[in-house]
Amino acid sequence: MNFGGGNASGDALIFFILSLVIAWLIIYTAVRAAVGHALDRTNPRLVAEATTTPDGVHFAVLNSGTAPAIDVAVRWFGTPADATLARTPLLGIDARFEWSVPAPSVPGETTSVRKMTLEWAPDSDPLGRRSMSCPVLVPSRLDAAG
């Protein structure tokens, strides 16, 4: 093979580089076809956390996903839909939504894991609402506060 009068080692190097590029394109195309649909998805990913303070419990919901969440509502798992703890019209990408529940500390306080239900819409379509349950570590003072 002679690519313009060069020596054999130069021709071999060019052939090797072309072979690598073609192999990479074939592999990239196969992987993109296999998982490309998952890579192109834009979805919110909501995570809840609770922090105990002397005067109450501070809650936060973080959107670490690839799309904003619209009309986010938070309630305790198993409670009616109208018993929301907090609500925000929009939770952007890498945004935090925070609120506090006043509850003074109680003697012999313990912690337990409770579940929160997070509901949101991925877009402005109200029929496309989604929900998930998210565990949070909360103090027993919330049980005493009702």
C-alpha positions as a Markdown table, in Angstrom:
| # | Residue | x | y | z |
|---|---|---|---|---|
| 1 | Met | 0.0 | 0.0 | 0.0 |
| 2 | Asn | 1.5 | 3.3 | -1.0 |
| 3 | Phe | -0.3 | 6.5 | 0.1 |
| 4 | Gly | 1.7 | 9.1 | -1.8 |
| 5 | Gly | 5.2 | 7.8 | -2.0 |
| 6 | Gly | 5.9 | 7.6 | 1.7 |
| 7 | Asn | 7.9 | 4.8 | 3.3 |
| 8 | Ala | 6.4 | 1.5 | 4.6 |
| 9 | Ser | 6.4 | 2.5 | 8.3 |
| 10 | Gly | 4.5 | 5.8 | 7.5 |
| 11 | Asp | 1.9 | 3.9 | 5.5 |
| 12 | Ala | 1.5 | 1.4 | 8.3 |
| 13 | Leu | 1.0 | 4.2 | 10.8 |
| 14 | Ile | -1.7 | 5.8 | 8.6 |
| 15 | Phe | -3.4 | 2.5 | 8.1 |
| 16 | Phe | -3.3 | 1.8 | 11.9 |
| 17 | Ile | -4.9 | 5.3 | 12.7 |
| 18 | Leu | -7.6 | 4.8 | 10.1 |
| 19 | Ser | -8.3 | 1.3 | 11.5 |
| 20 | Leu | -8.7 | 2.8 | 15.0 |
| 21 | Val | -11.0 | 5.5 | 13.8 |
| 22 | Ile | -13.2 | 3.1 | 11.9 |
| 23 | Ala | -13.3 | 0.7 | 14.9 |
| 24 | Trp | -14.2 | 3.5 | 17.3 |
| 25 | Leu | -17.0 | 4.7 | 15.0 |
| 26 | Ile | -18.5 | 1.2 | 14.8 |
| 27 | Ile | -18.3 | 0.7 | 18.6 |
| 28 | Tyr | -19.7 | 4.2 | 19.3 |
| 29 | Thr | -22.6 | 3.7 | 16.9 |
| 30 | Ala | -23.5 | 0.3 | 18.4 |
| 31 | Val | -23.4 | 1.7 | 22.0 |
| 32 | Arg | -25.3 | 4.8 | 21.1 |
| 33 | Ala | -28.0 | 2.7 | 19.4 |
| 34 | Ala | -28.2 | 0.3 | 22.4 |
| 35 | Val | -28.4 | 2.9 | 25.2 |
| 36 | Gly | -29.0 | 6.3 | 23.4 |
| 37 | His | -32.6 | 6.4 | 24.5 |
| 38 | Ala | -31.5 | 6.3 | 28.1 |
| 39 | Leu | -28.9 | 9.0 | 27.6 |
| 40 | Asp | -31.4 | 11.4 | 26.0 |
| 41 | Arg | -34.0 | 11.2 | 28.8 |
| 42 | Thr | -34.6 | 14.3 | 30.8 |
| 43 | Asn | -36.2 | 13.5 | 34.2 |
| 44 | Pro | -36.2 | 15.2 | 37.6 |
| 45 | Arg | -34.5 | 13.2 | 40.4 |
| 46 | Leu | -35.8 | 14.3 | 43.8 |
| 47 | Val | -34.1 | 13.5 | 47.0 |
| 48 | Ala | -35.4 | 14.5 | 50.5 |
| 49 | Glu | -33.5 | 15.0 | 53.7 |
| 50 | Ala | -34.3 | 16.1 | 57.2 |
| 51 | Thr | -32.1 | 18.0 | 59.7 |
| 52 | Thr | -33.0 | 18.3 | 63.4 |
| 53 | Thr | -32.7 | 21.8 | 65.0 |
| 54 | Pro | -33.4 | 22.8 | 68.6 |
| 55 | Asp | -36.7 | 24.4 | 67.6 |
| 56 | Gly | -37.9 | 21.9 | 65.0 |
| 57 | Val | -37.0 | 19.9 | 62.0 |
| 58 | His | -35.7 | 21.4 | 58.8 |
| 59 | Phe | -36.6 | 19.6 | 55.5 |
| 60 | Ala | -35.1 | 19.9 | 52.1 |
| 61 | Val | -35.9 | 18.4 | 48.7 |
| 62 | Leu | -33.1 | 18.5 | 46.1 |
| 63 | Asn | -33.6 | 18.0 | 42.3 |
| 64 | Ser | -30.4 | 16.4 | 41.1 |
| 65 | Gly | -32.0 | 15.3 | 37.8 |
| 66 | Thr | -31.7 | 16.6 | 34.3 |
| 67 | Ala | -35.0 | 18.4 | 34.1 |
| 68 | Pro | -37.1 | 20.7 | 36.3 |
| 69 | Ala | -40.0 | 19.4 | 38.4 |
| 70 | Ile | -43.3 | 21.3 | 38.2 |
| 71 | Asp | -45.8 | 21.7 | 41.0 |
| 72 | Val | -43.9 | 19.6 | 43.6 |
| 73 | Ala | -46.0 | 18.5 | 46.6 |
| 74 | Val | -44.6 | 16.7 | 49.7 |
| 75 | Arg | -46.7 | 14.7 | 52.2 |
| 76 | Trp | -46.1 | 11.9 | 54.6 |
| 77 | Phe | -46.5 | 8.4 | 53.0 |
| 78 | Gly | -50.0 | 7.1 | 53.4 |
| 79 | Thr | -51.7 | 10.4 | 54.2 |
| 80 | Pro | -54.4 | 11.9 | 51.9 |
| 81 | Ala | -53.3 | 13.9 | 48.9 |
| 82 | Asp | -54.7 | 17.1 | 50.5 |
| 83 | Ala | -52.5 | 16.7 | 53.6 |
| 84 | Thr | -49.4 | 18.4 | 52.0 |
| 85 | Leu | -46.5 | 19.4 | 54.2 |
| 86 | Ala | -45.1 | 21.7 | 51.6 |
| 87 | Arg | -45.5 | 22.7 | 48.0 |
| 88 | Thr | -43.6 | 24.7 | 45.3 |
| 89 | Pro | -44.6 | 25.5 | 41.8 |
| 90 | Leu | -41.2 | 24.8 | 40.3 |
| 91 | Leu | -38.0 | 23.0 | 41.4 |
| 92 | Gly | -35.3 | 23.6 | 38.9 |
| 93 | Ile | -32.2 | 21.5 | 38.1 |
| 94 | Asp | -29.8 | 21.4 | 41.1 |
| 95 | Ala | -32.3 | 23.5 | 43.1 |
| 96 | Arg | -33.3 | 23.0 | 46.7 |
| 97 | Phe | -36.8 | 23.5 | 48.2 |
| 98 | Glu | -36.7 | 23.9 | 52.0 |
| 99 | Trp | -39.2 | 24.3 | 54.9 |
| 100 | Ser | -39.3 | 23.8 | 58.6 |
| 101 | Val | -41.7 | 22.1 | 60.9 |
| 102 | Pro | -41.7 | 23.6 | 64.4 |
| 103 | Ala | -41.4 | 21.0 | 67.1 |
| 104 | Pro | -39.5 | 21.5 | 70.4 |
| 105 | Ser | -37.2 | 18.7 | 71.5 |
| 106 | Val | -38.7 | 16.0 | 73.8 |
| 107 | Pro | -36.9 | 14.1 | 76.6 |
| 108 | Gly | -35.6 | 10.7 | 75.5 |
| 109 | Glu | -35.8 | 11.6 | 71.9 |
| 110 | Thr | -35.1 | 8.9 | 69.3 |
| 111 | Thr | -35.0 | 8.9 | 65.5 |
| 112 | Ser | -36.8 | 6.7 | 63.1 |
| 113 | Val | -37.2 | 6.4 | 59.3 |
| 114 | Arg | -40.4 | 7.7 | 57.9 |
| 115 | Lys | -41.4 | 7.9 | 54.2 |
| 116 | Met | -42.4 | 11.0 | 52.4 |
| 117 | Thr | -44.4 | 11.0 | 49.2 |
| 118 | Leu | -43.0 | 13.4 | 46.6 |
| 119 | Glu | -45.4 | 14.2 | 43.7 |
| 120 | Trp | -44.5 | 16.4 | 40.7 |
| 121 | Ala | -45.2 | 16.8 | 37.0 |
| 122 | Pro | -42.3 | 16.6 | 34.6 |
| 123 | Asp | -44.0 | 19.1 | 32.3 |
| 124 | Ser | -47.1 | 21.3 | 32.3 |
| 125 | Asp | -49.4 | 18.4 | 31.6 |
| 126 | Pro | -51.4 | 17.8 | 34.9 |
| 127 | Leu | -52.3 | 14.3 | 33.8 |
| 128 | Gly | -48.7 | 13.3 | 33.7 |
| 129 | Arg | -48.1 | 13.6 | 37.4 |
| 130 | Arg | -45.6 | 11.2 | 39.0 |
| 131 | Ser | -44.9 | 10.3 | 42.6 |
| 132 | Met | -42.3 | 8.4 | 44.6 |
| 133 | Ser | -41.7 | 7.6 | 48.2 |
| 134 | Cys | -38.5 | 8.8 | 49.8 |
| 135 | Pro | -37.2 | 7.7 | 53.3 |
| 136 | Val | -36.0 | 10.3 | 55.7 |
| 137 | Leu | -34.6 | 10.1 | 59.2 |
| 138 | Val | -36.8 | 12.1 | 61.6 |
| 139 | Pro | -36.8 | 12.6 | 65.3 |
| 140 | Ser | -39.6 | 11.3 | 67.5 |
| 141 | Arg | -40.6 | 14.8 | 68.4 |
| 142 | Leu | -42.6 | 14.9 | 65.1 |
| 143 | Asp | -44.8 | 12.1 | 66.4 |
| 144 | Ala | -45.4 | 14.1 | 69.6 |
| 145 | Ala | -46.2 | 17.2 | 67.5 |
| 146 | Gly | -48.9 | 15.4 | 65.6 |
